[in-house]
């Protein structure tokens, strides 16, 4: 392989990596579209966590709900069939909106990280995330938004 072929190969590998990263990013970025606010509750169908591939059903780790009424989005994690957590995506350090990366919420401002239950994994934040009570009834999650 001469120098020119080597540079071409590196260029294709680089573009391939960027394309793969974009595809993976789109797979993990999920917005919740069908949740709605009813009174003091955010109501989300459990089926919003499902993705189907032929006869197989898979479950998303989380969905994010965003609404003009709320100042920050809410990230809802599916821990198992019966257990979910709902986290206010506001960093407890200085209030920056958090970003979701798989099982973690990260703060782009100073790097704080939180787990799926809102616990602190890395500072400088020293207070866990605000959580909302979640109940599961008739195939729907009811997330109490009282005092948001
Ligand atoms: S505002 Fe999030 S770590 Fe500072």
Backbone and ligand atoms as CSV (ligand in chain L), in Angstrom:
chain,resi,resn,atom,element,x,y,z
A,1,UNK,N,N,0.861,-1.188,0.000
A,1,UNK,CA,C,0.000,0.000,0.000
A,1,UNK,C,C,0.897,1.236,0.000
A,2,UNK,N,N,0.663,2.122,-0.975
A,2,UNK,CA,C,1.470,3.343,-0.992
A,2,UNK,C,C,0.809,4.420,-0.123
A,3,UNK,N,N,1.484,5.529,-0.025
A,3,UNK,CA,C,1.037,6.614,0.869
A,3,UNK,C,C,-0.366,7.120,0.519
A,4,UNK,N,N,-0.619,7.283,-0.799
A,4,UNK,CA,C,-1.917,7.803,-1.258
A,4,UNK,C,C,-3.061,6.848,-0.852
A,5,UNK,N,N,-2.852,5.530,-1.056
A,5,UNK,CA,C,-3.876,4.548,-0.679
A,5,UNK,C,C,-4.097,4.545,0.829
A,6,UNK,N,N,-2.976,4.694,1.566
A,6,UNK,CA,C,-3.096,4.709,3.027
A,6,UNK,C,C,-3.963,5.890,3.493
A,7,UNK,N,N,-3.727,7.074,2.921
A,7,UNK,CA,C,-4.492,8.266,3.301
A,7,UNK,C,C,-5.967,8.084,2.927
A,8,UNK,N,N,-6.221,7.494,1.722
A,8,UNK,CA,C,-7.611,7.229,1.312
A,8,UNK,C,C,-8.288,6.299,2.318
A,9,UNK,N,N,-7.582,5.239,2.706
A,9,UNK,CA,C,-8.165,4.274,3.653
A,9,UNK,C,C,-8.497,4.941,4.976
A,10,UNK,N,N,-7.583,5.785,5.440
A,10,UNK,CA,C,-7.822,6.484,6.712
A,10,UNK,C,C,-9.032,7.413,6.593
A,11,UNK,N,N,-9.160,8.078,5.450
A,11,UNK,CA,C,-10.284,8.996,5.233
A,11,UNK,C,C,-11.605,8.256,5.262
A,12,UNK,N,N,-11.680,7.101,4.561
A,12,UNK,CA,C,-12.924,6.319,4.556
A,12,UNK,C,C,-13.233,5.793,5.952
A,13,UNK,N,N,-12.209,5.348,6.664
A,13,UNK,CA,C,-12.429,4.838,8.024
A,13,UNK,C,C,-12.963,5.951,8.920
A,14,UNK,N,N,-12.414,7.155,8.751
A,14,UNK,CA,C,-12.837,8.291,9.563
A,14,UNK,C,C,-14.301,8.638,9.278
A,15,UNK,N,N,-14.667,8.736,7.977
A,15,UNK,CA,C,-16.056,9.042,7.631
A,15,UNK,C,C,-16.994,7.933,8.099
A,16,UNK,N,N,-16.542,6.687,7.987
A,16,UNK,CA,C,-17.356,5.567,8.456
A,16,UNK,C,C,-17.617,5.668,9.940
A,17,UNK,N,N,-16.599,6.045,10.714
A,17,UNK,CA,C,-16.761,6.181,12.162
A,17,UNK,C,C,-17.749,7.284,12.498
A,18,UNK,N,N,-17.650,8.396,11.775
A,18,UNK,CA,C,-18.571,9.519,12.026
A,18,UNK,C,C,-19.997,9.094,11.704
A,19,UNK,N,N,-20.183,8.400,10.573
A,19,UNK,CA,C,-21.520,7.938,10.192
A,19,UNK,C,C,-22.081,6.967,11.214
A,20,UNK,N,N,-21.247,6.029,11.689
A,20,UNK,CA,C,-21.693,5.057,12.680
A,20,UNK,C,C,-22.071,5.760,13.981
A,21,UNK,N,N,-21.277,6.734,14.383
A,21,UNK,CA,C,-21.583,7.478,15.610
A,21,UNK,C,C,-22.914,8.204,15.484
A,22,UNK,N,N,-23.180,8.779,14.308
A,22,UNK,CA,C,-24.450,9.492,14.111
A,22,UNK,C,C,-25.625,8.526,14.183
A,23,UNK,N,N,-25.466,7.338,13.578
A,23,UNK,CA,C,-26.547,6.341,13.609
A,23,UNK,C,C,-26.791,5.880,15.043
A,24,UNK,N,N,-25.724,5.586,15.776
A,24,UNK,CA,C,-25.874,5.147,17.162
A,24,UNK,C,C,-26.511,6.234,18.018
A,25,UNK,N,N,-26.090,7.466,17.795
A,25,UNK,CA,C,-26.659,8.583,18.557
A,25,UNK,C,C,-28.167,8.658,18.332
A,26,UNK,N,N,-28.598,8.495,17.072
A,26,UNK,CA,C,-30.026,8.586,16.791
A,26,UNK,C,C,-30.781,7.425,17.426
A,27,UNK,N,N,-30.131,6.265,17.572
A,27,UNK,CA,C,-30.798,5.123,18.212
A,27,UNK,C,C,-31.028,5.386,19.691
A,28,UNK,N,N,-30.118,6.101,20.325
A,28,UNK,CA,C,-30.213,6.282,21.762
A,28,UNK,C,C,-30.919,7.580,22.148
A,29,UNK,N,N,-31.173,8.449,21.186
A,29,UNK,CA,C,-31.875,9.681,21.489
A,29,UNK,C,C,-33.354,9.453,21.247
A,30,UNK,N,N,-34.119,9.456,22.307
A,30,UNK,CA,C,-35.522,9.120,22.198
A,30,UNK,C,C,-36.342,10.213,22.839
A,31,UNK,N,N,-37.266,10.771,22.124
A,31,UNK,CA,C,-38.176,11.733,22.716
A,31,UNK,C,C,-39.528,11.106,22.880
A,32,UNK,N,N,-40.144,11.421,23.966
A,32,UNK,CA,C,-41.468,10.910,24.247
A,32,UNK,C,C,-42.472,11.825,23.577
A,33,UNK,N,N,-43.308,11.268,22.747
A,33,UNK,CA,C,-44.250,12.092,22.016
A,33,UNK,C,C,-45.676,11.972,22.530
A,34,UNK,N,N,-46.039,10.832,23.105
A,34,UNK,CA,C,-47.454,10.633,23.398
A,34,UNK,C,C,-47.833,10.858,24.865
A,35,UNK,N,N,-46.883,11.180,25.712
A,35,UNK,CA,C,-47.236,11.477,27.099
A,35,UNK,C,C,-48.034,12.762,27.163
A,36,UNK,N,N,-48.886,12.864,28.175
A,36,UNK,CA,C,-49.656,14.099,28.306
A,36,UNK,C,C,-49.846,14.435,29.780
A,37,UNK,N,N,-50.093,15.699,30.029
A,37,UNK,CA,C,-50.306,16.139,31.398
A,37,UNK,C,C,-51.798,16.165,31.663
A,38,UNK,N,N,-52.207,15.443,32.713
A,38,UNK,CA,C,-53.612,15.412,33.125
A,38,UNK,C,C,-53.659,15.822,34.592
A,39,UNK,N,N,-54.150,17.006,34.857
A,39,UNK,CA,C,-54.177,17.508,36.229
A,39,UNK,C,C,-52.760,17.667,36.752
A,40,UNK,N,N,-52.467,16.987,37.865
A,40,UNK,CA,C,-51.129,17.055,38.458
A,40,UNK,C,C,-50.220,15.929,37.992
A,41,UNK,N,N,-50.700,15.132,37.045
A,41,UNK,CA,C,-49.923,13.959,36.627
A,41,UNK,C,C,-49.473,14.043,35.180
A,42,UNK,N,N,-48.290,13.529,34.956
A,42,UNK,CA,C,-47.846,13.233,33.600
A,42,UNK,C,C,-48.224,11.777,33.358
A,43,UNK,N,N,-48.971,11.522,32.292
A,43,UNK,CA,C,-49.430,10.166,31.999
A,43,UNK,C,C,-48.719,9.676,30.744
A,44,UNK,N,N,-48.054,8.524,30.880
A,44,UNK,CA,C,-47.240,7.972,29.796
A,44,UNK,C,C,-47.637,6.511,29.581
A,45,UNK,N,N,-48.034,6.128,28.370
A,45,UNK,CA,C,-48.304,4.717,28.118
A,45,UNK,C,C,-47.017,3.890,28.240
A,46,UNK,N,N,-47.116,2.751,28.896
A,46,UNK,CA,C,-45.952,1.870,29.031
A,46,UNK,C,C,-45.434,1.462,27.655
A,47,UNK,N,N,-46.331,1.420,26.686
A,47,UNK,CA,C,-45.920,1.016,25.330
A,47,UNK,C,C,-44.934,2.009,24.702
A,48,UNK,N,N,-44.812,3.202,25.272
A,48,UNK,CA,C,-43.832,4.152,24.739
A,48,UNK,C,C,-42.395,3.674,24.943
A,49,UNK,N,N,-42.223,2.684,25.816
A,49,UNK,CA,C,-40.879,2.130,26.026
A,49,UNK,C,C,-40.585,0.986,25.058
A,50,UNK,N,N,-41.594,0.543,24.336
A,50,UNK,CA,C,-41.420,-0.621,23.468
A,50,UNK,C,C,-40.889,-0.218,22.101
A,51,UNK,N,N,-40.012,-1.065,21.581
A,51,UNK,CA,C,-39.644,-0.975,20.177
A,51,UNK,C,C,-39.794,-2.380,19.620
A,52,UNK,N,N,-40.336,-2.471,18.439
A,52,UNK,CA,C,-40.601,-3.790,17.857
A,52,UNK,C,C,-39.715,-4.022,16.650
A,53,UNK,N,N,-39.238,-5.251,16.575
A,53,UNK,CA,C,-38.454,-5.670,15.420
A,53,UNK,C,C,-39.032,-7.009,14.988
A,54,UNK,N,N,-39.973,-6.968,14.044
A,54,UNK,CA,C,-40.699,-8.191,13.673
A,54,UNK,C,C,-41.517,-8.645,14.876
A,55,UNK,N,N,-41.415,-9.927,15.217
A,55,UNK,CA,C,-42.196,-10.430,16.363
A,55,UNK,C,C,-41.552,-10.093,17.714
A,56,UNK,N,N,-40.331,-9.596,17.688
A,56,UNK,CA,C,-39.615,-9.332,18.947
A,56,UNK,C,C,-39.930,-7.940,19.488
A,57,UNK,N,N,-40.125,-7.866,20.794
A,57,UNK,CA,C,-40.354,-6.581,21.449
A,57,UNK,C,C,-39.172,-6.295,22.364
A,58,UNK,N,N,-38.605,-5.127,22.206
A,58,UNK,CA,C,-37.502,-4.689,23.061
A,58,UNK,C,C,-37.970,-3.471,23.845
A,59,UNK,N,N,-37.255,-3.173,24.896
A,59,UNK,CA,C,-37.653,-2.035,25.718
A,59,UNK,C,C,-36.532,-1.006,25.770
A,60,UNK,N,N,-36.911,0.244,25.582
A,60,UNK,CA,C,-35.955,1.338,25.714
A,60,UNK,C,C,-35.604,1.483,27.185
A,61,UNK,N,N,-34.384,1.920,27.452
A,61,UNK,CA,C,-33.975,2.154,28.841
A,61,UNK,C,C,-34.693,3.356,29.427
A,62,UNK,N,N,-34.945,4.320,28.579
A,62,UNK,CA,C,-35.528,5.565,29.078
A,62,UNK,C,C,-36.269,6.291,27.967
A,63,UNK,N,N,-37.122,7.191,28.367
A,63,UNK,CA,C,-37.718,8.163,27.444
A,63,UNK,C,C,-37.623,9.527,28.121
A,64,UNK,N,N,-37.662,10.559,27.312
A,64,UNK,CA,C,-37.569,11.926,27.834
A,64,UNK,C,C,-38.851,12.659,27.470
A,65,UNK,N,N,-39.432,13.293,28.454
A,65,UNK,CA,C,-40.644,14.066,28.221
A,65,UNK,C,C,-40.302,15.545,28.321
A,66,UNK,N,N,-40.721,16.284,27.312
A,66,UNK,CA,C,-40.471,17.720,27.293
A,66,UNK,C,C,-41.778,18.413,26.941
A,67,UNK,N,N,-42.067,19.465,27.671
A,67,UNK,CA,C,-43.333,20.170,27.461
A,67,UNK,C,C,-43.115,21.624,27.836
A,68,UNK,N,N,-43.807,22.528,27.148
A,68,UNK,CA,C,-43.646,23.956,27.424
A,68,UNK,C,C,-44.033,24.316,28.852
A,69,UNK,N,N,-44.945,23.539,29.430
A,69,UNK,CA,C,-45.387,23.820,30.796
A,69,UNK,C,C,-44.254,23.599,31.795
A,70,UNK,N,N,-43.406,22.638,31.494
A,70,UNK,CA,C,-42.314,22.296,32.407
A,70,UNK,C,C,-41.070,23.104,32.048
A,71,UNK,N,N,-40.358,23.508,33.064
A,71,UNK,CA,C,-39.156,24.309,32.839
A,71,UNK,C,C,-37.988,23.447,32.345
A,72,UNK,N,N,-37.977,22.187,32.771
A,72,UNK,CA,C,-36.931,21.242,32.368
A,72,UNK,C,C,-37.591,19.938,31.940
A,73,UNK,N,N,-36.920,19.170,31.096
A,73,UNK,CA,C,-37.477,17.859,30.728
A,73,UNK,C,C,-37.449,16.891,31.918
A,74,UNK,N,N,-38.185,15.819,31.776
A,74,UNK,CA,C,-38.185,14.742,32.762
A,74,UNK,C,C,-37.716,13.479,32.050
A,75,UNK,N,N,-36.733,12.818,32.636
A,75,UNK,CA,C,-36.232,11.561,32.086
A,75,UNK,C,C,-36.862,10.423,32.881
A,76,UNK,N,N,-37.488,9.498,32.178
A,76,UNK,CA,C,-38.146,8.368,32.837
A,76,UNK,C,C,-37.378,7.102,32.472
A,77,UNK,N,N,-36.807,6.467,33.491
A,77,UNK,CA,C,-36.065,5.220,33.275
A,77,UNK,C,C,-36.955,4.025,33.573
A,78,UNK,N,N,-36.837,3.022,32.732
A,78,UNK,CA,C,-37.497,1.738,32.987
A,78,UNK,C,C,-36.463,0.847,33.670
A,79,UNK,N,N,-36.627,0.619,34.974
A,79,UNK,CA,C,-35.684,-0.215,35.714
A,79,UNK,C,C,-36.013,-1.686,35.517
A,80,UNK,N,N,-37.314,-2.004,35.506
A,80,UNK,CA,C,-37.809,-3.335,35.156
A,80,UNK,C,C,-39.303,-3.179,34.834
A,81,UNK,N,N,-39.974,-4.290,34.642
A,81,UNK,CA,C,-41.377,-4.250,34.199
A,81,UNK,C,C,-42.275,-3.446,35.136
A,82,UNK,N,N,-41.944,-3.447,36.416
A,82,UNK,CA,C,-42.821,-2.805,37.400
A,82,UNK,C,C,-42.226,-1.546,38.030
A,83,UNK,N,N,-40.996,-1.248,37.706
A,83,UNK,CA,C,-40.324,-0.151,38.417
A,83,UNK,C,C,-39.730,0.862,37.441
A,84,UNK,N,N,-40.115,2.100,37.676
A,84,UNK,CA,C,-39.649,3.208,36.839
A,84,UNK,C,C,-39.191,4.343,37.752
A,85,UNK,N,N,-38.298,5.173,37.246
A,85,UNK,CA,C,-37.938,6.384,37.979
A,85,UNK,C,C,-38.145,7.580,37.055
A,86,UNK,N,N,-38.552,8.685,37.624
A,86,UNK,CA,C,-38.752,9.917,36.855
A,86,UNK,C,C,-37.862,10.992,37.470
A,87,UNK,N,N,-36.963,11.534,36.669
A,87,UNK,CA,C,-35.945,12.463,37.170
A,87,UNK,C,C,-36.075,13.826,36.497
A,88,UNK,N,N,-36.038,14.847,37.299
A,88,UNK,CA,C,-36.023,16.237,36.824
A,88,UNK,C,C,-34.651,16.486,36.247
A,89,UNK,N,N,-34.577,16.893,34.977
A,89,UNK,CA,C,-33.281,17.015,34.306
A,89,UNK,C,C,-32.655,18.395,34.555
A,90,UNK,N,N,-32.630,18.764,35.805
A,90,UNK,CA,C,-32.022,20.032,36.223
A,90,UNK,C,C,-30.862,19.694,37.149
A,91,UNK,N,N,-29.664,20.099,36.756
A,91,UNK,CA,C,-28.489,19.819,37.578
A,91,UNK,C,C,-28.639,20.520,38.930
A,92,UNK,N,N,-28.346,19.800,39.996
A,92,UNK,CA,C,-28.495,20.365,41.337
A,92,UNK,C,C,-27.308,21.255,41.711
A,93,UNK,N,N,-26.306,21.344,40.853
A,93,UNK,CA,C,-25.182,22.240,41.149
A,93,UNK,C,C,-25.573,23.686,40.862
A,94,UNK,N,N,-25.814,24.005,39.578
A,94,UNK,CA,C,-26.183,25.378,39.238
A,94,UNK,C,C,-27.333,25.458,38.243
A,95,UNK,N,N,-28.052,24.374,38.075
A,95,UNK,CA,C,-29.296,24.434,37.309
A,95,UNK,C,C,-29.208,24.219,35.814
A,96,UNK,N,N,-28.093,23.755,35.302
A,96,UNK,CA,C,-27.987,23.487,33.863
A,96,UNK,C,C,-28.831,22.262,33.497
A,97,UNK,N,N,-29.407,22.282,32.296
A,97,UNK,CA,C,-30.183,21.121,31.849
A,97,UNK,C,C,-29.249,19.957,31.575
A,98,UNK,N,N,-29.619,18.800,32.068
A,98,UNK,CA,C,-28.781,17.608,31.933
A,98,UNK,C,C,-28.991,16.939,30.582
A,99,UNK,N,N,-28.037,16.098,30.218
A,99,UNK,CA,C,-28.131,15.295,29.001
A,99,UNK,C,C,-28.116,13.829,29.411
A,100,UNK,N,N,-28.831,13.007,28.649
A,100,UNK,CA,C,-28.903,11.579,28.968
A,100,UNK,C,C,-27.910,10.821,28.103
A,101,UNK,N,N,-27.130,9.949,28.743
A,101,UNK,CA,C,-26.229,9.052,28.035
A,101,UNK,C,C,-26.415,7.660,28.629
A,102,UNK,N,N,-27.326,6.895,28.046
A,102,UNK,CA,C,-27.574,5.537,28.532
A,102,UNK,C,C,-28.061,5.546,29.972
A,103,UNK,N,N,-27.276,4.975,30.862
A,103,UNK,CA,C,-27.673,4.873,32.268
A,103,UNK,C,C,-27.290,6.091,33.091
A,104,UNK,N,N,-26.781,7.120,32.445
A,104,UNK,CA,C,-26.312,8.292,33.191
A,104,UNK,C,C,-26.957,9.565,32.686
A,105,UNK,N,N,-27.073,10.525,33.589
A,105,UNK,CA,C,-27.408,11.888,33.200
A,105,UNK,C,C,-26.156,12.710,33.489
A,106,UNK,N,N,-25.733,13.479,32.495
A,106,UNK,CA,C,-24.507,14.247,32.652
A,106,UNK,C,C,-24.796,15.726,32.470
A,107,UNK,N,N,-24.034,16.525,33.201
A,107,UNK,CA,C,-24.177,17.965,33.100
A,107,UNK,C,C,-23.088,18.521,32.186
A,108,UNK,N,N,-23.483,19.237,31.127
A,108,UNK,CA,C,-22.481,19.781,30.208
A,108,UNK,C,C,-21.709,20.960,30.792
A,109,UNK,N,N,-22.188,21.542,31.893
A,109,UNK,CA,C,-21.525,22.738,32.435
A,109,UNK,C,C,-20.238,22.402,33.175
A,110,UNK,N,N,-20.328,21.542,34.190
A,110,UNK,CA,C,-19.141,21.260,35.011
A,110,UNK,C,C,-18.916,19.774,35.227
A,111,UNK,N,N,-19.684,18.935,34.547
A,111,UNK,CA,C,-19.387,17.506,34.537
A,111,UNK,C,C,-20.034,16.643,35.602
A,112,UNK,N,N,-20.970,17.154,36.363
A,112,UNK,CA,C,-21.633,16.282,37.335
A,112,UNK,C,C,-22.345,15.144,36.611
A,113,UNK,N,N,-22.423,13.982,37.283
A,113,UNK,CA,C,-23.104,12.822,36.711
A,113,UNK,C,C,-24.030,12.211,37.751
A,114,UNK,N,N,-25.162,11.711,37.249
A,114,UNK,CA,C,-26.182,11.128,38.125
A,114,UNK,C,C,-26.600,9.785,37.547
A,115,UNK,N,N,-26.996,8.875,38.432
A,115,UNK,CA,C,-27.431,7.559,37.965
A,115,UNK,C,C,-28.933,7.532,37.689
A,116,UNK,N,N,-29.462,6.349,37.384
A,116,UNK,CA,C,-30.867,6.207,36.978
A,116,UNK,C,C,-31.852,6.483,38.104
A,117,UNK,N,N,-31.346,6.540,39.313
A,117,UNK,CA,C,-32.212,6.861,40.450
A,117,UNK,C,C,-31.971,8.290,40.952
A,118,UNK,N,N,-31.134,9.018,40.233
A,118,UNK,CA,C,-30.873,10.405,40.604
A,118,UNK,C,C,-29.706,10.566,41.567
A,119,UNK,N,N,-29.066,9.458,41.936
A,119,UNK,CA,C,-27.916,9.529,42.839
A,119,UNK,C,C,-26.706,10.157,42.164
A,120,UNK,N,N,-25.843,10.763,42.967
A,120,UNK,CA,C,-24.658,11.454,42.440
A,120,UNK,C,C,-23.561,10.431,42.167
A,121,UNK,N,N,-23.014,10.472,40.950
A,121,UNK,CA,C,-21.874,9.623,40.617
A,121,UNK,C,C,-20.595,10.444,40.572
A,122,UNK,N,N,-20.720,11.688,40.158
A,122,UNK,CA,C,-19.579,12.604,40.125
A,122,UNK,C,C,-20.056,14.004,40.435
A,123,UNK,N,N,-19.255,14.763,41.174
A,123,UNK,CA,C,-19.566,16.147,41.493
A,123,UNK,C,C,-19.141,17.065,40.373
A,124,UNK,N,N,-19.243,18.356,40.595
A,124,UNK,CA,C,-19.353,19.056,41.872
A,124,UNK,C,C,-20.748,19.046,42.521
A,125,UNK,N,N,-21.792,18.588,41.841
A,125,UNK,CA,C,-23.111,18.550,42.482
A,125,UNK,C,C,-23.017,17.689,43.744
A,126,UNK,N,N,-23.674,18.118,44.818
A,126,UNK,CA,C,-23.640,17.333,46.055
A,126,UNK,C,C,-25.048,17.037,46.584
A,127,UNK,N,N,-26.040,17.251,45.742
A,127,UNK,CA,C,-27.424,16.930,46.086
A,127,UNK,C,C,-27.976,16.056,44.961
A,128,UNK,N,N,-28.672,14.973,45.335
A,128,UNK,CA,C,-29.209,14.092,44.290
A,128,UNK,C,C,-30.316,14.800,43.506
A,129,UNK,N,N,-30.654,14.246,42.353
A,129,UNK,CA,C,-31.670,14.858,41.498
A,129,UNK,C,C,-33.043,14.757,42.124
A,130,UNK,N,N,-33.873,15.698,41.768
A,130,UNK,CA,C,-35.267,15.630,42.196
A,130,UNK,C,C,-35.944,14.489,41.441
A,131,UNK,N,N,-36.710,13.711,42.164
A,131,UNK,CA,C,-37.459,12.620,41.532
A,131,UNK,C,C,-38.949,12.839,41.754
A,132,UNK,N,N,-39.749,12.192,40.930
A,132,UNK,CA,C,-41.196,12.283,41.035
A,132,UNK,C,C,-41.751,10.887,41.282
A,133,UNK,N,N,-42.779,10.781,42.131
A,133,UNK,CA,C,-43.378,9.467,42.370
A,133,UNK,C,C,-44.011,8.916,41.088
A,134,UNK,N,N,-43.763,7.638,40.829
A,134,UNK,CA,C,-44.302,6.983,39.638
A,134,UNK,C,C,-45.164,5.797,40.069
A,135,UNK,N,N,-46.382,5.719,39.554
A,135,UNK,CA,C,-47.213,4.532,39.768
A,135,UNK,C,C,-47.574,3.958,38.405
A,136,UNK,N,N,-47.743,2.641,38.373
A,136,UNK,CA,C,-48.107,1.963,37.128
A,136,UNK,C,C,-49.523,1.414,37.283
A,137,UNK,N,N,-50.425,1.872,36.418
A,137,UNK,CA,C,-51.826,1.425,36.472
A,137,UNK,C,C,-52.341,1.214,35.061
A,138,UNK,N,N,-52.900,0.053,34.820
A,138,UNK,CA,C,-53.557,-0.233,33.540
A,138,UNK,C,C,-52.694,0.136,32.331
A,139,UNK,N,N,-51.450,-0.236,32.374
A,139,UNK,CA,C,-50.576,0.004,31.233
A,139,UNK,C,C,-50.137,1.448,31.063
A,140,UNK,N,N,-50.318,2.236,32.123
A,140,UNK,CA,C,-49.892,3.636,32.039
A,140,UNK,C,C,-49.070,4.014,33.263
A,141,UNK,N,N,-48.106,4.865,33.028
A,141,UNK,CA,C,-47.352,5.427,34.148
A,141,UNK,C,C,-48.016,6.730,34.539
A,142,UNK,N,N,-48.186,6.908,35.832
A,142,UNK,CA,C,-48.667,8.197,36.325
A,142,UNK,C,C,-47.547,8.792,37.154
A,143,UNK,N,N,-47.084,9.927,36.706
A,143,UNK,CA,C,-45.966,10.598,37.360
A,143,UNK,C,C,-46.503,11.868,37.999
A,144,UNK,N,N,-46.443,11.915,39.302
A,144,UNK,CA,C,-47.019,13.051,40.015
A,144,UNK,C,C,-46.106,14.265,39.895
A,145,UNK,N,N,-46.654,15.343,39.375
A,145,UNK,CA,C,-45.874,16.569,39.163
A,145,UNK,C,C,-46.180,17.640,40.196
A,146,UNK,N,N,-46.802,17.261,41.284
A,146,UNK,CA,C,-47.154,18.249,42.297
A,146,UNK,C,C,-45.927,19.050,42.706
A,147,UNK,N,N,-46.128,20.339,42.845
A,147,UNK,CA,C,-45.076,21.246,43.293
A,147,UNK,C,C,-43.889,21.323,42.350
A,148,UNK,N,N,-44.124,21.202,41.042
A,148,UNK,CA,C,-43.035,21.412,40.087
A,148,UNK,C,C,-42.773,22.889,39.979
L,1,LIG,S1,S,-24.306,23.194,36.723
L,1,LIG,FE1,FE,-24.123,21.042,36.560
L,1,LIG,S2,S,-22.186,20.587,37.340
L,1,LIG,FE2,FE,-22.335,22.745,37.516
